[in-house]
Amino acid sequence: MKPQNILLDGDNVKLCDFGFAKQMSASTQFLNSIKGTPLYIAPEIIQKKSYTSKVDVWSLGIILYELATGRPPFYATTVHLLTPKILYEMIKYPSSMSPTLRDLIDYMLKKAPDKRYDW
């Protein structure tokens, strides 16, 4: 999930994802490409571990942080530099963020999925 996958229409909010859409010919047997936008990928996906819907909780936490601050909590110019930030870096919260919002985002962005909020 990423901001581009959230569609707003008046009072309606819809989620969509065309990230897996690929043009295929009759001779195409397999697709080999990385799926997802690196800024929003949960640690367990980066580590190639099995995962649950908690990866979407992670992505929504990233989006909420970005909505509140105007920037993502983890940022780098390359995926190579971004990966260790997602895996190991602590999130820096602005002092202006409400404690309630910080607590919500903090539990959505727990590195360990078993400690992360669930739907």
C-alpha positions as CSV (number, residue, x, y, z in Angstrom):
1,M,0.0,0.0,0.0
2,K,1.2,3.5,-0.8
3,P,-0.5,6.9,-1.2
4,Q,-0.9,6.4,-4.9
5,N,-3.1,3.4,-4.1
6,I,-5.7,5.4,-2.2
7,L,-8.5,6.8,-4.3
8,L,-10.7,9.5,-2.9
9,D,-14.2,10.3,-4.4
10,G,-16.2,12.6,-2.2
11,D,-16.9,10.6,1.0
12,N,-15.7,7.4,-0.5
13,V,-12.2,5.9,0.0
14,K,-11.1,3.0,-2.2
15,L,-7.9,1.1,-2.2
16,C,-6.4,-0.2,-5.4
17,D,-3.1,-1.6,-6.6
18,F,-1.9,-2.0,-10.2
19,G,1.6,-2.9,-9.1
20,F,1.3,-6.4,-10.4
21,A,-0.2,-5.4,-13.7
22,K,2.1,-6.5,-16.5
23,Q,1.7,-6.9,-20.3
24,M,2.2,-10.5,-21.2
25,S,2.3,-12.3,-24.5
26,A,1.2,-15.8,-25.2
27,S,4.8,-17.0,-24.8
28,T,5.3,-15.4,-21.3
29,Q,5.7,-18.2,-18.7
30,F,7.1,-16.3,-15.7
31,L,7.5,-12.8,-14.5
32,N,10.7,-11.8,-12.6
33,S,10.5,-8.5,-10.9
34,I,10.4,-7.0,-7.5
35,K,7.0,-6.0,-6.3
36,G,6.3,-3.0,-4.2
37,T,7.5,0.5,-3.6
38,P,10.6,0.4,-1.4
39,L,9.6,3.3,0.9
40,Y,6.5,1.4,2.1
41,I,7.8,-2.2,2.2
42,A,7.7,-3.9,5.6
43,P,10.9,-5.4,7.1
44,E,9.7,-9.0,6.8
45,I,9.3,-8.5,3.0
46,I,12.9,-7.1,2.7
47,Q,14.2,-10.1,4.7
48,K,12.3,-12.4,2.4
49,K,10.4,-13.9,5.4
50,S,6.8,-15.2,5.2
51,Y,4.3,-12.4,6.0
52,T,0.7,-11.6,6.8
53,S,-1.6,-8.7,6.4
54,K,0.5,-6.9,9.0
55,V,2.7,-5.7,6.1
56,D,-0.3,-3.5,5.1
57,V,-0.5,-2.2,8.7
58,W,3.2,-1.2,8.3
59,S,2.5,0.5,4.9
60,L,-0.4,2.4,6.4
61,G,1.8,3.5,9.3
62,I,4.3,4.9,6.8
63,I,1.5,6.8,5.1
64,L,0.1,8.2,8.3
65,Y,3.6,9.4,9.3
66,E,4.0,11.0,5.9
67,L,0.6,12.7,6.1
68,A,1.5,14.1,9.5
69,T,5.0,15.3,8.7
70,G,5.2,15.7,5.0
71,R,8.0,13.1,4.6
72,P,8.4,9.4,5.0
73,P,10.1,8.1,8.2
74,F,12.8,6.3,6.3
75,Y,14.3,7.9,3.2
76,A,17.4,7.4,1.1
77,T,18.4,8.0,-2.5
78,T,18.9,4.3,-3.3
79,V,17.2,1.0,-2.2
80,H,20.7,-0.1,-1.0
81,L,20.8,2.8,1.4
82,L,17.1,2.6,2.3
83,T,17.1,-1.1,3.3
84,P,19.2,-0.8,6.5
85,K,17.1,2.2,7.6
86,I,13.9,0.2,7.4
87,L,15.4,-2.8,9.1
88,Y,17.4,-1.1,11.9
89,E,16.8,2.7,12.2
90,M,14.6,4.1,15.0
91,I,11.9,6.5,13.8
92,K,12.4,10.1,14.7
93,Y,9.1,11.8,15.6
94,P,8.7,15.6,15.6
95,S,8.0,17.1,19.0
96,S,4.9,18.7,17.5
97,M,3.3,15.3,16.8
98,S,0.5,14.5,19.3
99,P,1.4,11.6,21.7
100,T,-1.7,9.7,20.6
101,L,-0.7,9.8,16.9
102,R,2.9,9.0,17.8
103,D,1.7,6.0,19.8
104,L,-0.5,4.7,17.0
105,I,2.2,5.1,14.3
106,D,4.8,3.6,16.6
107,Y,2.8,0.4,17.1
108,M,2.0,0.3,13.3
109,L,5.7,0.5,12.6
110,K,7.1,-2.1,14.9
111,K,9.9,-3.9,13.2
112,A,8.8,-7.3,14.6
113,P,5.4,-8.2,13.1
114,D,4.3,-10.0,16.2
115,K,4.6,-6.7,18.1
116,R,2.9,-4.7,15.4
117,Y,-0.8,-3.8,15.5
118,D,-3.1,-6.0,13.6
119,W,-6.3,-5.0,11.8
